[in-house]
């Protein structure tokens, strides 16, 4: 499995699964096992999340008002789950790692 480079030490120690759930730059992120630095996804990832979450919100609102009341829940849940999966896949493979911007982490 391909490992990603830590922005602190430059060693390839972060797995794609850890990278997918590292969060944005204001989260604690994932800890590099080599140097102990906290790594998160960069700001391009946050912009992508914002765009996909807005699209999902539009779909949920459309499904709520346009579908019959018995089936709209399943379509709304599917839109939320699909958006979550797309965001995690994009974080794991398409965006780079960056150091965490939190001040409470040492």
Secondary structure, DSSP 8 states (H G I E B T S, - for coil): --EEE-TTT--EEEEHHHHHTS--TTS--EE-TTT--EEEE-HHHHHHHHHHHHHHHHHHHHHHHHS-TTTHHHHHHHHHHHHHHHHHHHHHHTS-EEE---SS--
